[in-house]
Amino acid sequence: MVGRNIRRFREAKGLTQEQLAERLCVTRQAVSNWENEKTQPDIDTLHKIAQVLEVSVEELIYGEKRERENKTIVNHNVTKNIRKGLSFGAGLAMVISYVNWGSVGWAIFHGLLNWFYVLYYVIRYGWS
């Protein structure tokens, strides 16, 4: 799979195997072996290939479609976890305030203060 992706991105850039090999300081045969999946480039070489072809290492390994799917799944999971954490944080702030000061007023104040921080965060950085 990595070899097919290297070939696809190399051809999209209009480079020959020889030109890519020169930029990476390897032989043309090494590039050919990667593309035919006889061998795999090491991680340092993979990083250099990504730089030369102006793509990410993830795109070289998984291809574009896989990377987009992963981002969607990760963003959904992160957003879901943030929502749980924020609600838990507000509740925890209220409980700790009540236990420390023994006052419902302070508990409500700290719960609201936590949500003002949440609003600031959402306005500044966005929800997703």
Disulfide bonds with the S-S distance in Angstrom:
none
